[in-house]
Amino acid sequence: MGGPELQMTTFFFYGTLRHRPMLELLSGGTGTAQGQEAVLPGHRVLRSTEGDLPILVQDPGAQTKGTVWTLPLDAQERLDAYELPFGYTRRTVTVRAGDQDVPAEAYFPPSSLEAGAEDWSFEGWLRHSLPLPMRRAAEIAAHEPPLVGDSLQEQGPMIDHRAAASLRATGTPTAWRHRASPDDFALRRVRPPSGQFFRFEALEVDHRRFNGERSEALPREVMVGADAALVLPYDPARDRVLLVEQFRPGPARRGDPQPWVLEPVAGLVDAGETPEEAARREAREEASLELTELVPMFAGYASPGNATDHFYAYLALCNLPDDHATSGGLEAEHEDLRLHLVPFDEAMALIETGESNAMPLISMLLWLHRWRAGRG
């Protein structure tokens, strides 16, 4: 007597899921199934006006290339959980595979995605856009239980932040430190990541020791954050800086009775923008500043022992008149910011008194101190 019949769904993939590694990640695996080339008559795939997204539209004189896969029900559930929260709908279409007409399910994009006039190119996407969505898919696939519905939609922006940050990690000079090769270290996740905004990952770490031996299976926990752009606005004519004051849960959790902190303007670097673009956007949103001149200061890790956070610091040369705004931030992001115009010497004195206790601000003020001296 046989077991229950396995439920299967036939899909037609015309966009990024034509890439088998992407499909493997998001469907939970294709097993022994094999894809087959197919076309969908009466449709074409256009490139979105923003980003590099495929948008399936009706066009009686066209046909769309893709692949047909027959996958088990749990794969359908995973793919639905990935596509439907973002407004995609699954519809039955008839495709031509070989010499047969085959009914299949296809995901149609939401009306909110605007199509341009240019055809979307699968080959072009593989060449130019693949790394970011693959890293995004890898995080979604690693989550347990699976991210579905509103949870996936809510966490999508931070997933994109982390994926983009990982692509910026291209390495820096190694004149003094060990120049690592790929087999010098390895990370193994020992349980699924947790966290709604940032991610906390429990890892086992192997790495090469300086004596040539190997440290194996070291238990470590890492907060996986995102890259941030930091801006210290400075008015050379008035010799003063703008500082941002806000409540911070980190000091409060530590037990600090004074958890309102003075900081530079700062914010996460969105996927698809450069750190400099993020710096200009954050200056506008937090401090009502339209910046013209940005001077790169430095870039680096905030707490490399336990976090991925990487900061890009900039000096912003600007006018800071007496009547500049005294508050800032976006209400939609629940920001409650007070702005201070502080003479430079008084800002430096805050380091001595301890009132300036955020390391990024301290580093940026010391950098500005040297920069001012160099200008004579």
Residue, then its C-alpha position, 0 to 999 in steps of 0.5 A: m500500500g503506497g503512501p499519500e500522493l505528493q502534491m505538486t505545482t508547475f511553475f513558469f519562471y520568467g524573471t530572477l527565479r530563472h536563476r537556479p541557485m536563486l530558486e534553490l534558496l527561496s523554494g527550499g530546494t528543487g530536489t531531483a526536478q529539472g527545469q525545461e525551457a518554455v515561452l509564454p505567448g502574448h506577454r513580454v518582460l519590461r525593466s522597472t523604472e527603478g532598479d533592475l526588476p522584471i515586470l511581466v505585461q501583456d503584449p499580443g505580438a510578443q512572447t516571453k522566455g522562461t523555464v517550467w518547473t514542477l515542484p512540491l507543495d512546500a516549495q509553492e508555500r515558500l515561494d508564495a511567502y516570498e512573493l505575495p507579501f510584496g503585492y505579487t499575485r499568482r495566476t495560471v497561464t498556458v506556456r509552450a514547452g517543447d511541442q506541448d501546451v502546459p498550464a503553469e503558475a506565474y507570479f505577476p507584479p503589483s501595479s505599484l511597480e512602474a515599467g519602463a520602455e526597455d525589455w528586461s534582460f535575464e543575461g544583463w541581470l546575471r552580469h550586473s545585478l545578481p550579487l545583491p538579490m542572491r545575498r538577500a535570498a540567502e538571508i531569507a532562506a536561513h531564517e527559521p521559522p520562515l519569514v512570511g507575510d507581514s514579517l517579510q515585508e517589514q523586514g525587507p528593507m533591513i535585509d536589503h541593507r545587510a545584503a548591500a553592506s556585505l557587498r561593500a566589504t571589499g577589504t582595505p590595505t594590509a601593509w602591517r596586518h596579516r593578508a588573509s587568504p580565503d581558507d584562513f578562516a571559516l564561519r558556521r551558523v549554529r542556529p538561525p538568526s534572530g531579531q526583528f531589526f538587526r540580526f544576532e547570529a550564533l557562530e562557530v569560528d575557525h581561523r588561522r593563528f599567528n603560530g600557524e595552528r588553527s583555532e577551531a569551533l570557537p563560539r561567537e555571537v555577532m550582531v549583523g547590522a548595516d553600514a551607516a553614514l556619519v556627518l559632522p556639520y562644521d561652519p568654518a566662518r563661525d567655527r562651530v559644529l552641529l550636534v544631534e541629541q537623542f535618546r539611545p537604548g544602549p546606554a539605558r540598557r547598560g544602566d546609564p542614568q543619562p541615556w540622551v547622547l550627543e552624536p553626529v548626524a547619522g543614518l543607515v546607507d540604503a541599498g542602491e545608494t552610496p555612502e555619500e548619498a546617504a550622508r546628504r540625505e541624512a543631513r537633510e532629514e535630521a538637520s535640515l541641511e542641503l550639503t554642497e561640500l563633503v570631506p571624507m574623514f575615515a571609514g571603519y568598524a565601530s565594534p569589530g569584536n561583536a558587530t558588523d557595523h561599518f561607518y563612513a564618516y564625513l565632514a560637512l562644510c556648511n553655514l550654521p547661522d544662529d536661527h538654524a533649526t533646533s529639532g529634526g528627524l522623520e516622524a515616520e521613523h519615530e525620530d525625536l532629535r534636538l539640534h545644538l550649535v556648539p562652538f568648536d572649542e566647547a565641543m572639544a571640551l565635551i570630550e574632557t568632561g565626558e559629556s561627549n561619550a559616543m565614540p564616533l563623535i569623539s573620533m570625528l571631533l579629533w579628526l576635525h581638530r587635526w584638520r583645522a590645524g592643518r589649514g593654518 
